[in-house]
């Protein structure tokens, strides 16, 4: 199907969805329209643009990766410079950044890679302004920073960026639904929906048929709405946290800063006065769910433990992760832990013990 035809069909379906009243009698019809729309958007995304972003051999590094996304000239490059010390070109005009510029922020022992992506604009998800290429690099991120200029139309910036990310398959600040699709050669559709989920079996069948799936076991253990079902059929959605960051704090009054932070649960920063920068680093670190764990040798005194180079783990990591990181194929015996995750210092624990920030771990092997 030609690109013009795809985009025209997308607009037609969007208009039909907008005009269709939402009630029990139209639920199945709307589900069918939405699955068609999702399929067309997916096809549109696969159509590659001739424009390319210069990446200079950029590759994912560090303990986590963060992408800054926003309209042109909202202050992303200046923000990257103060977070990472990177010399990203800055200027008071649109499209200063034509490259994907990486930086590395070192905070609490963690190395956090930050991408300064070229500015995106409306219809970026359909390829406008190299939008597909920009958003494709953001797919590798563990966190999205939506960078907003508070002196321009705030609601327009936020809603447009959220919409373009959603169309491109991003699901911000949303837990991945627990939906399993087991395709089979025969037997028809067997659908199991957990109690208290407000999704009907007929709706799931309609969507499955739209994806040409007629024989499968579909288990819906956790889902919020019908969109989660057709997202599960694509199996390429990106469930990632996001933070809204306002720039230009140095020219805003205190009341405006407090209003923005309260209304949008955001961070307001200045790349000139550096106000809010340390708060942003802390929010990035905490939102990524990183913790520091220190290792101790048997018979080593607690005060001799090296805390300059901690192991950086994700929250809910267990002793098993530390053991595998240090000893590999050795045979585990037991571990002792000092810190917030245990009831008393030096408590003996097993591989499945969940660690907390700044715990000290001493591992014994057989």
GUVOLUM-97196 format. One record per residue (C-alpha): x, y, z; residue in one letter. Coordinates in nm, 4 decimals, padded with zeros to 6 digits. Example, Ala and Ser with C-alpha at 12.3 -4.5 7.8 and 13.67 -1.06 7.14 Angstrom:
xx: 01.2300	yy: -00.4500	zz: 00.7800	aa: a
xx: 01.3670	yy: -00.1060	zz: 00.7140	aa: s
***
This chain:
xx: 00.0000	yy: 00.0000	zz: 00.0000	aa: x
xx: 00.1508	yy: 00.3437	zz: -00.0943	aa: x
xx: 00.2481	yy: 00.5708	zz: 00.1969	aa: x
xx: -00.0120	yy: 00.8325	zz: 00.0939	aa: x
xx: -00.2803	yy: 00.5636	zz: 00.1009	aa: x
xx: -00.1722	yy: 00.4454	zz: 00.4457	aa: x
xx: -00.1749	yy: 00.7941	zz: 00.5980	aa: x
xx: -00.5127	yy: 00.8719	zz: 00.4375	aa: x
xx: -00.6607	yy: 00.5490	zz: 00.5761	aa: x
xx: -00.5206	yy: 00.6282	zz: 00.9212	aa: x
xx: -00.6919	yy: 00.9679	zz: 00.9176	aa: x
xx: -01.0201	yy: 00.8119	zz: 00.8043	aa: x
xx: -01.0203	yy: 00.5577	zz: 01.0865	aa: x
xx: -00.9190	yy: 00.8200	zz: 01.3449	aa: x
xx: -01.2129	yy: 01.0321	zz: 01.2321	aa: x
xx: -01.4524	yy: 00.7367	zz: 01.2493	aa: x
xx: -01.3349	yy: 00.6549	zz: 01.6031	aa: x
xx: -01.3828	yy: 01.0174	zz: 01.7036	aa: x
xx: -01.7386	yy: 01.0258	zz: 01.5683	aa: x
xx: -01.8467	yy: 00.6856	zz: 01.7037	aa: x
xx: -02.0374	yy: 00.7169	zz: 02.0344	aa: x
xx: -01.8864	yy: 00.5144	zz: 02.3173	aa: x
xx: -02.1401	yy: 00.2734	zz: 02.4641	aa: x
xx: -02.1897	yy: -00.0993	zz: 02.5120	aa: x
xx: -02.3327	yy: -00.1401	zz: 02.1643	aa: x
xx: -02.0242	yy: 00.0060	zz: 01.9949	aa: x
xx: -01.7490	yy: -00.1560	zz: 02.2077	aa: x
xx: -01.6724	yy: -00.4359	zz: 01.9604	aa: x
xx: -01.6834	yy: -00.2011	zz: 01.6615	aa: x
xx: -01.4426	yy: 00.0410	zz: 01.8322	aa: x
xx: -01.2096	yy: -00.2445	zz: 01.9241	aa: x
xx: -01.2027	yy: -00.3496	zz: 01.5593	aa: x
xx: -01.1317	yy: 00.0056	zz: 01.4419	aa: x
xx: -00.8534	yy: 00.0489	zz: 01.6951	aa: x
xx: -00.6825	yy: -00.2747	zz: 01.5929	aa: x
xx: -00.6990	yy: -00.1692	zz: 01.2269	aa: x
xx: -00.5562	yy: 00.1691	zz: 01.3213	aa: x
xx: -00.2740	yy: 00.0072	zz: 01.5193	aa: x
xx: -00.1901	yy: -00.2215	zz: 01.2270	aa: x
xx: -00.1804	yy: 00.0697	zz: 00.9808	aa: x
xx: 00.0378	yy: 00.2768	zz: 01.2120	aa: x
xx: 00.2738	yy: -00.0166	zz: 01.2471	aa: x
xx: 00.2962	yy: -00.0469	zz: 00.8673	aa: x
xx: 00.3553	yy: 00.3262	zz: 00.8415	aa: x
xx: 00.6402	yy: 00.3072	zz: 01.0931	aa: x
xx: 00.8100	yy: 00.0334	zz: 00.8918	aa: x
xx: 00.8320	yy: 00.2588	zz: 00.5868	aa: x
xx: 01.1818	yy: 00.3961	zz: 00.6248	aa: x
xx: 01.2667	yy: 00.7557	zz: 00.5462	aa: x
xx: 01.5627	yy: 00.8514	zz: 00.3275	aa: x
xx: 01.6775	yy: 01.1011	zz: 00.5930	aa: x
xx: 01.9355	yy: 00.9722	zz: 00.8355	aa: x
xx: 02.0618	yy: 01.0961	zz: 01.1681	aa: x
xx: 02.4377	yy: 01.1093	zz: 01.2087	aa: x
xx: 02.5194	yy: 00.8866	zz: 01.5052	aa: x
xx: 02.9018	yy: 00.8728	zz: 01.4998	aa: x
xx: 02.9055	yy: 00.5058	zz: 01.6004	aa: x
xx: 02.6898	yy: 00.5613	zz: 01.9094	aa: x
xx: 02.6291	yy: 00.2457	zz: 02.1113	aa: x
xx: 02.4555	yy: 00.1739	zz: 02.4386	aa: x
xx: 02.6904	yy: 00.1968	zz: 02.7364	aa: x
xx: 02.6813	yy: 00.2384	zz: 03.1132	aa: x
xx: 02.4340	yy: 00.1073	zz: 03.3678	aa: x
xx: 02.1279	yy: 00.2680	zz: 03.2048	aa: x
xx: 02.0323	yy: 00.4812	zz: 02.9056	aa: x
xx: 01.8210	yy: 00.7980	zz: 02.9054	aa: x
xx: 01.6865	yy: 00.9840	zz: 02.5995	aa: x
xx: 01.5944	yy: 01.3525	zz: 02.5987	aa: x
xx: 01.3017	yy: 01.4257	zz: 02.3674	aa: x
xx: 01.1484	yy: 01.7636	zz: 02.2966	aa: x
xx: 01.0763	yy: 02.0261	zz: 02.0380	aa: x
xx: 01.3724	yy: 02.2039	zz: 01.8719	aa: x
xx: 01.5472	yy: 02.4704	zz: 02.0801	aa: x
xx: 01.3948	yy: 02.3880	zz: 02.4186	aa: x
xx: 01.7370	yy: 02.3524	zz: 02.5847	aa: x
xx: 01.8219	yy: 01.9817	zz: 02.5514	aa: x
xx: 02.1800	yy: 02.0402	zz: 02.4383	aa: x
xx: 02.2540	yy: 02.2850	zz: 02.7198	aa: x
xx: 02.1001	yy: 02.0418	zz: 02.9674	aa: x
xx: 02.3180	yy: 01.7584	zz: 02.8389	aa: x
xx: 02.6232	yy: 01.9794	zz: 02.8856	aa: x
xx: 02.5515	yy: 02.0473	zz: 03.2539	aa: x
xx: 02.4495	yy: 01.6866	zz: 03.3313	aa: x
xx: 02.7429	yy: 01.5219	zz: 03.1565	aa: x
xx: 02.9993	yy: 01.7875	zz: 03.0676	aa: x
xx: 02.9418	yy: 01.7075	zz: 02.6993	aa: x
xx: 03.0082	yy: 01.9777	zz: 02.4430	aa: x
xx: 02.6841	yy: 01.9530	zz: 02.2465	aa: x
xx: 02.6326	yy: 02.2442	zz: 02.0074	aa: x
xx: 02.3808	yy: 02.4989	zz: 02.1359	aa: x
xx: 02.2098	yy: 02.7956	zz: 01.9756	aa: x
xx: 01.8992	yy: 03.0121	zz: 01.9878	aa: x
xx: 01.7505	yy: 02.8731	zz: 01.6675	aa: x
xx: 01.5634	yy: 02.5629	zz: 01.5590	aa: x
xx: 01.7295	yy: 02.2320	zz: 01.4674	aa: x
xx: 02.0686	yy: 02.3126	zz: 01.6213	aa: x
xx: 02.1230	yy: 01.9420	zz: 01.6885	aa: x
xx: 02.1237	yy: 01.7287	zz: 01.3727	aa: x
xx: 02.3166	yy: 01.4509	zz: 01.5400	aa: x
xx: 02.2405	yy: 01.2076	zz: 01.8179	aa: x
xx: 02.4824	yy: 01.3309	zz: 02.0832	aa: x
xx: 02.5667	yy: 01.0970	zz: 02.3735	aa: x
xx: 02.6873	yy: 01.1982	zz: 02.7173	aa: x
xx: 02.7716	yy: 01.0046	zz: 03.0335	aa: x
xx: 02.6432	yy: 01.1215	zz: 03.3711	aa: x
xx: 02.8265	yy: 00.9834	zz: 03.6742	aa: x
xx: 02.6082	yy: 00.9848	zz: 03.9837	aa: x
xx: 02.6305	yy: 00.7808	zz: 04.3055	aa: x
xx: 02.8700	yy: 00.5405	zz: 04.1386	aa: x
xx: 02.6407	yy: 00.4805	zz: 03.8398	aa: x
xx: 02.7285	yy: 00.5634	zz: 03.4814	aa: x
xx: 02.4102	yy: 00.6789	zz: 03.3095	aa: x
xx: 02.4246	yy: 00.7368	zz: 02.9346	aa: x
xx: 02.2129	yy: 01.0294	zz: 02.8137	aa: x
xx: 02.1185	yy: 01.0843	zz: 02.4495	aa: x
xx: 02.0493	yy: 01.4352	zz: 02.3236	aa: x
xx: 01.8148	yy: 01.3556	zz: 02.0341	aa: x
xx: 01.7352	yy: 01.6025	zz: 01.7547	aa: x
xx: 01.4144	yy: 01.7938	zz: 01.8154	aa: x
xx: 01.0904	yy: 01.6265	zz: 01.7136	aa: x
xx: 00.7806	yy: 01.7970	zz: 01.5808	aa: x
xx: 00.4164	yy: 01.7126	zz: 01.5173	aa: x
xx: 00.3704	yy: 01.3960	zz: 01.3062	aa: x
xx: 00.7241	yy: 01.2794	zz: 01.3908	aa: x
xx: 00.5923	yy: 00.9240	zz: 01.4219	aa: x
xx: 00.4886	yy: 00.9432	zz: 01.0547	aa: x
xx: 00.8386	yy: 01.0517	zz: 00.9479	aa: x
xx: 00.8175	yy: 01.4305	zz: 00.9546	aa: x
xx: 01.1498	yy: 01.5920	zz: 01.0443	aa: x
xx: 01.3406	yy: 01.2602	zz: 01.0653	aa: x
xx: 01.0912	yy: 01.1625	zz: 01.3349	aa: x
xx: 01.1093	yy: 00.7874	zz: 01.2750	aa: x
xx: 01.4868	yy: 00.7812	zz: 01.3055	aa: x
xx: 01.4792	yy: 00.9952	zz: 01.6202	aa: x
xx: 01.2190	yy: 00.7782	zz: 01.7890	aa: x
xx: 01.3915	yy: 00.4552	zz: 01.6839	aa: x
xx: 01.6994	yy: 00.5480	zz: 01.8892	aa: x
xx: 01.4809	yy: 00.6276	zz: 02.1892	aa: x
xx: 01.3511	yy: 00.2680	zz: 02.1886	aa: x
xx: 01.6703	yy: 00.1521	zz: 02.3599	aa: x
xx: 01.6107	yy: 00.3861	zz: 02.6543	aa: x
xx: 01.5431	yy: 00.2954	zz: 03.0152	aa: x
xx: 01.3970	yy: 00.6424	zz: 03.0769	aa: x
xx: 01.2543	yy: 00.9216	zz: 02.8600	aa: x
xx: 01.3074	yy: 01.2852	zz: 02.9591	aa: x
xx: 01.0419	yy: 01.5043	zz: 02.7960	aa: x
xx: 01.2104	yy: 01.8450	zz: 02.7837	aa: x
xx: 00.9724	yy: 02.1429	zz: 02.7719	aa: x
xx: 01.0209	yy: 02.5180	zz: 02.7180	aa: x
xx: 00.8014	yy: 02.6859	zz: 02.9849	aa: x
xx: 00.7820	yy: 03.0101	zz: 02.7826	aa: x
xx: 00.5965	yy: 02.8426	zz: 02.4956	aa: x
xx: 00.2653	yy: 02.6526	zz: 02.4808	aa: x
xx: 00.3245	yy: 02.3929	zz: 02.7538	aa: x
xx: 00.0118	yy: 02.1821	zz: 02.7007	aa: x
xx: 00.0717	yy: 02.1651	zz: 02.3263	aa: x
xx: 00.4322	yy: 02.0519	zz: 02.3717	aa: x
xx: 00.3478	yy: 01.7832	zz: 02.6272	aa: x
xx: 00.0389	yy: 01.6475	zz: 02.4514	aa: x
xx: 00.2053	yy: 01.6375	zz: 02.1093	aa: x
xx: 00.5181	yy: 01.4625	zz: 02.2319	aa: x
xx: 00.3124	yy: 01.2103	zz: 02.4301	aa: x
xx: 00.0933	yy: 01.1447	zz: 02.1270	aa: x
xx: 00.3895	yy: 01.0957	zz: 01.8903	aa: x
xx: 00.5574	yy: 00.8600	zz: 02.1359	aa: x
xx: 00.2339	yy: 00.6652	zz: 02.1784	aa: x
xx: 00.1882	yy: 00.6311	zz: 01.8020	aa: x
xx: 00.5467	yy: 00.5074	zz: 01.7770	aa: x
xx: 00.4756	yy: 00.2278	zz: 02.0234	aa: x
xx: 00.5902	yy: 00.3837	zz: 02.3517	aa: x
xx: 00.3773	yy: 00.3277	zz: 02.6606	aa: x
xx: 00.5011	yy: 00.5798	zz: 02.9141	aa: x
xx: 00.4772	yy: 00.5203	zz: 03.2890	aa: x
xx: 00.2717	yy: 00.2079	zz: 03.2329	aa: x
xx: 00.3306	yy: -00.1426	zz: 03.3625	aa: x
xx: 00.3433	yy: -00.4034	zz: 03.0882	aa: x
xx: 00.0142	yy: -00.5994	zz: 03.0761	aa: x
xx: 00.0283	yy: -00.9714	zz: 03.1484	aa: x
xx: -00.1157	yy: -01.1174	zz: 02.8288	aa: x
xx: -00.0038	yy: -01.4458	zz: 02.6746	aa: x
xx: -00.0819	yy: -01.5487	zz: 02.3178	aa: x
xx: -00.0059	yy: -01.9117	zz: 02.2257	aa: x
xx: -00.0692	yy: -01.9696	zz: 01.8557	aa: x
xx: -00.1690	yy: -02.3213	zz: 01.7482	aa: x
xx: -00.2401	yy: -02.5098	zz: 01.4264	aa: x
xx: -00.5995	yy: -02.5972	zz: 01.5118	aa: x
xx: -00.8616	yy: -02.5836	zz: 01.7846	aa: x
xx: -00.9976	yy: -02.2317	zz: 01.7332	aa: x
xx: -00.9649	yy: -01.9531	zz: 01.9876	aa: x
xx: -00.9650	yy: -02.0377	zz: 02.3589	aa: x
xx: -00.9756	yy: -01.7162	zz: 02.5589	aa: x
xx: -00.9274	yy: -01.6879	zz: 02.9358	aa: x
xx: -00.9792	yy: -01.3468	zz: 03.1010	aa: x
xx: -00.9044	yy: -01.3001	zz: 03.4700	aa: x
xx: -01.1901	yy: -01.1794	zz: 03.6942	aa: x
xx: -01.2445	yy: -00.8035	zz: 03.7357	aa: x
xx: -01.0903	yy: -00.7235	zz: 03.3955	aa: x
xx: -01.3403	yy: -00.5148	zz: 03.2006	aa: x
xx: -01.2713	yy: -00.6741	zz: 02.8627	aa: x
xx: -01.5126	yy: -00.9051	zz: 02.6837	aa: x
xx: -01.4210	yy: -01.2307	zz: 02.5129	aa: x
xx: -01.5933	yy: -01.1146	zz: 02.1943	aa: x
xx: -01.3687	yy: -00.8079	zz: 02.1804	aa: x
xx: -01.0557	yy: -01.0222	zz: 02.2091	aa: x
xx: -01.1837	yy: -01.2504	zz: 01.9297	aa: x
xx: -01.2463	yy: -00.9539	zz: 01.7007	aa: x
xx: -00.8915	yy: -00.8295	zz: 01.7499	aa: x
xx: -00.7408	yy: -01.1765	zz: 01.7037	aa: x
xx: -00.9239	yy: -01.2114	zz: 01.3698	aa: x
xx: -00.7946	yy: -00.8710	zz: 01.2596	aa: x
xx: -00.4435	yy: -01.0080	zz: 01.3086	aa: x
xx: -00.5392	yy: -01.3234	zz: 01.1169	aa: x
xx: -00.5122	yy: -01.5352	zz: 01.4317	aa: x
xx: -00.7850	yy: -01.8010	zz: 01.4338	aa: x
xx: -00.6254	yy: -02.0777	zz: 01.6417	aa: x
xx: -00.4688	yy: -01.9781	zz: 01.9709	aa: x
xx: -00.4899	yy: -01.9804	zz: 02.3474	aa: x
xx: -00.5110	yy: -01.6218	zz: 02.4745	aa: x
xx: -00.4664	yy: -01.5655	zz: 02.8477	aa: x
xx: -00.5375	yy: -01.2172	zz: 02.9860	aa: x
xx: -00.4084	yy: -01.2096	zz: 03.3429	aa: x
xx: -00.3680	yy: -00.8341	zz: 03.3765	aa: x
xx: -00.4857	yy: -00.5564	zz: 03.1440	aa: x
xx: -00.6362	yy: -00.2110	zz: 03.1833	aa: x
xx: -00.8279	yy: -00.1760	zz: 02.8579	aa: x
xx: -00.8820	yy: -00.3093	zz: 02.5079	aa: x
xx: -00.5742	yy: -00.1259	zz: 02.3757	aa: x
xx: -00.3590	yy: -00.3578	zz: 02.5860	aa: x
xx: -00.4939	yy: -00.6530	zz: 02.3872	aa: x
xx: -00.3936	yy: -00.5321	zz: 02.0438	aa: x
xx: -00.0610	yy: -00.4067	zz: 02.1838	aa: x
xx: 00.0032	yy: -00.7661	zz: 02.2940	aa: x
xx: -00.0389	yy: -00.8920	zz: 01.9370	aa: x
xx: 00.2365	yy: -00.6590	zz: 01.8151	aa: x
xx: 00.4658	yy: -00.7610	zz: 02.1027	aa: x
xx: 00.7021	yy: -00.4699	zz: 02.0336	aa: x
xx: 00.5659	yy: -00.1969	zz: 02.2570	aa: x
xx: 00.8103	yy: -00.0080	zz: 02.4777	aa: x
xx: 00.7039	yy: 00.0218	zz: 02.8413	aa: x
xx: 00.9318	yy: 00.2871	zz: 02.9860	aa: x
xx: 00.9129	yy: 00.5519	zz: 03.2598	aa: x
xx: 00.9289	yy: 00.9206	zz: 03.1745	aa: x
xx: 00.9926	yy: 01.2516	zz: 03.3491	aa: x
xx: 00.8902	yy: 01.6002	zz: 03.2408	aa: x
xx: 01.1746	yy: 01.8523	zz: 03.2643	aa: x
xx: 01.1192	yy: 02.2260	zz: 03.2266	aa: x
xx: 01.4172	yy: 02.4433	zz: 03.1322	aa: x
xx: 01.4898	yy: 02.8176	zz: 03.1865	aa: x
xx: 01.4298	yy: 02.8135	zz: 03.5617	aa: x
xx: 01.6581	yy: 03.1148	zz: 03.6021	aa: x
xx: 01.4012	yy: 03.3438	zz: 03.4348	aa: x
xx: 01.0944	yy: 03.2052	zz: 03.6144	aa: x
xx: 00.9675	yy: 03.3296	zz: 03.9489	aa: x
xx: 00.9327	yy: 03.0998	zz: 04.2476	aa: x
xx: 00.5546	yy: 03.0717	zz: 04.2218	aa: x
xx: 00.5771	yy: 02.9599	zz: 03.8579	aa: x
xx: 00.8428	yy: 02.7002	zz: 03.9409	aa: x
xx: 00.6317	yy: 02.5593	zz: 04.2250	aa: x
xx: 00.3223	yy: 02.5525	zz: 04.0021	aa: x
xx: 00.5011	yy: 02.3603	zz: 03.7243	aa: x
xx: 00.6536	yy: 02.1099	zz: 03.9646	aa: x
xx: 00.3208	yy: 02.0493	zz: 04.1393	aa: x
xx: 00.0970	yy: 02.0369	zz: 03.8308	aa: x
xx: 00.3188	yy: 01.8121	zz: 03.6168	aa: x
xx: 00.5175	yy: 01.6303	zz: 03.8875	aa: x
xx: 00.8146	yy: 01.7727	zz: 03.7018	aa: x
xx: 01.1620	yy: 01.9083	zz: 03.7606	aa: x
xx: 01.2408	yy: 02.2686	zz: 03.6669	aa: x
xx: 01.6081	yy: 02.3362	zz: 03.5908	aa: x
xx: 01.8403	yy: 02.6034	zz: 03.4631	aa: x
xx: 02.1477	yy: 02.5237	zz: 03.2566	aa: x
xx: 02.2792	yy: 02.8715	zz: 03.3388	aa: x
xx: 02.2327	yy: 02.9034	zz: 03.7171	aa: x
xx: 02.2342	yy: 02.5209	zz: 03.7608	aa: x
xx: 01.9253	yy: 02.5430	zz: 03.9851	aa: x
xx: 01.7424	yy: 02.2120	zz: 03.9942	aa: x
xx: 02.0217	yy: 02.0150	zz: 03.8240	aa: x
xx: 02.1131	yy: 01.8065	zz: 04.1304	aa: x
xx: 01.7441	yy: 01.7399	zz: 04.1924	aa: x
xx: 01.7124	yy: 01.6190	zz: 03.8319	aa: x
xx: 02.0102	yy: 01.3842	zz: 03.8733	aa: x
xx: 01.8505	yy: 01.2372	zz: 04.1852	aa: x
xx: 01.5138	yy: 01.1937	zz: 04.0094	aa: x
xx: 01.6800	yy: 01.0233	zz: 03.7122	aa: x
xx: 01.8696	yy: 00.7855	zz: 03.9408	aa: x
xx: 01.5625	yy: 00.7003	zz: 04.1494	aa: x
xx: 01.3279	yy: 00.6626	zz: 03.8520	aa: x
xx: 01.5714	yy: 00.4213	zz: 03.6887	aa: x
xx: 01.5498	yy: 00.2144	zz: 04.0065	aa: x
xx: 01.9238	yy: 00.1880	zz: 04.0656	aa: x
xx: 02.0877	yy: 00.0888	zz: 04.3934	aa: x
xx: 02.4473	yy: 00.0633	zz: 04.5185	aa: x
xx: 02.5796	yy: -00.2548	zz: 04.6719	aa: x
xx: 02.9260	yy: -00.2957	zz: 04.8230	aa: x
xx: 03.1173	yy: -00.6221	zz: 04.8491	aa: x
xx: 03.3157	yy: -00.7431	zz: 05.1475	aa: x
xx: 03.5710	yy: -01.0206	zz: 05.1712	aa: x
xx: 03.5437	yy: -01.2749	zz: 05.4542	aa: x
xx: 03.7350	yy: -01.1531	zz: 05.7610	aa: x
xx: 03.7530	yy: -00.7982	zz: 05.6181	aa: x
xx: 03.6421	yy: -00.5280	zz: 05.8616	aa: x
xx: 03.3293	yy: -00.3278	zz: 05.7726	aa: x
xx: 03.5217	yy: 00.0000	zz: 05.7880	aa: x
xx: 03.7691	yy: -00.1347	zz: 05.5316	aa: x
xx: 03.5008	yy: -00.1931	zz: 05.2651	aa: x
xx: 03.5669	yy: 00.0070	zz: 04.9468	aa: x
xx: 03.2678	yy: 00.2328	zz: 04.8802	aa: x
xx: 03.4236	yy: 00.4242	zz: 04.5919	aa: x
xx: 03.3249	yy: 00.1709	zz: 04.3265	aa: x
xx: 02.9933	yy: 00.0074	zz: 04.4174	aa: x
xx: 02.8148	yy: -00.2559	zz: 04.2153	aa: x
xx: 02.5188	yy: -00.0841	zz: 04.0496	aa: x
xx: 02.2056	yy: -00.3002	zz: 04.0488	aa: x
xx: 01.8372	yy: -00.2594	zz: 03.9725	aa: x
xx: 01.5933	yy: -00.2503	zz: 04.2621	aa: x
xx: 01.4692	yy: -00.5972	zz: 04.3585	aa: x
xx: 01.8029	yy: -00.7542	zz: 04.2600	aa: x
xx: 01.9032	yy: -01.0521	zz: 04.4708	aa: x
xx: 02.2252	yy: -01.1904	zz: 04.6155	aa: x
xx: 02.2302	yy: -01.4268	zz: 04.3188	aa: x
xx: 02.3035	yy: -01.1373	zz: 04.0823	aa: x
xx: 02.6043	yy: -01.0294	zz: 04.2918	aa: x
xx: 02.7266	yy: -01.3882	zz: 04.3184	aa: x
xx: 02.7092	yy: -01.4417	zz: 03.9414	aa: x
xx: 02.8763	yy: -01.1069	zz: 03.8762	aa: x
xx: 03.1746	yy: -01.1896	zz: 04.0974	aa: x
xx: 03.2173	yy: -01.5674	zz: 04.0982	aa: x
xx: 03.0521	yy: -01.6925	zz: 03.7804	aa: x
xx: 03.0688	yy: -02.0726	zz: 03.7829	aa: x
xx: 03.1715	yy: -02.1175	zz: 04.1474	aa: x
xx: 02.9514	yy: -02.3097	zz: 04.3923	aa: x
xx: 02.7555	yy: -02.0834	zz: 04.6276	aa: x
xx: 02.7486	yy: -02.1647	zz: 04.9994	aa: x
xx: 02.5877	yy: -01.8664	zz: 05.1753	aa: x
xx: 02.6122	yy: -01.4890	zz: 05.2095	aa: x
xx: 02.6118	yy: -01.2390	zz: 05.4924	aa: x
xx: 02.4569	yy: -00.8945	zz: 05.4551	aa: x
xx: 02.4884	yy: -00.5668	zz: 05.6433	aa: x
xx: 02.2343	yy: -00.2950	zz: 05.5697	aa: x
xx: 01.8667	yy: -00.2059	zz: 05.5350	aa: x
xx: 01.7577	yy: -00.5378	zz: 05.3838	aa: x
xx: 01.8407	yy: -00.7471	zz: 05.6908	aa: x
xx: 01.7130	yy: -00.7582	zz: 06.0475	aa: x
xx: 02.0591	yy: -00.7486	zz: 06.2060	aa: x
xx: 02.4152	yy: -00.6810	zz: 06.0826	aa: x
xx: 02.5846	yy: -00.9780	zz: 05.9192	aa: x
xx: 02.2643	yy: -01.1781	zz: 05.8814	aa: x
xx: 02.3136	yy: -01.5042	zz: 05.6905	aa: x
xx: 02.1044	yy: -01.5184	zz: 05.3707	aa: x
xx: 02.0589	yy: -01.7234	zz: 05.0545	aa: x
xx: 02.0706	yy: -01.6478	zz: 04.6830	aa: x
xx: 01.7106	yy: -01.5252	zz: 04.6720	aa: x
xx: 01.7588	yy: -01.2507	zz: 04.9329	aa: x
xx: 01.6558	yy: -00.9101	zz: 04.7887	aa: x
xx: 01.9114	yy: -00.6357	zz: 04.8437	aa: x
xx: 01.8598	yy: -00.2658	zz: 04.9179	aa: x
xx: 02.0608	yy: 00.0494	zz: 04.8521	aa: x
xx: 02.4047	yy: 00.0560	zz: 05.0182	aa: x
xx: 02.3885	yy: -00.3002	zz: 05.1476	aa: x
xx: 02.7233	yy: -00.4705	zz: 05.2095	aa: x
xx: 02.7446	yy: -00.8308	zz: 05.0861	aa: x
xx: 02.9948	yy: -01.0968	zz: 05.1893	aa: x
xx: 02.9724	yy: -01.4136	zz: 04.9814	aa: x
xx: 03.1049	yy: -01.7539	zz: 05.0849	aa: x
xx: 03.1651	yy: -02.0258	zz: 04.8263	aa: x
xx: 03.2104	yy: -02.3991	zz: 04.8752	aa: x
***
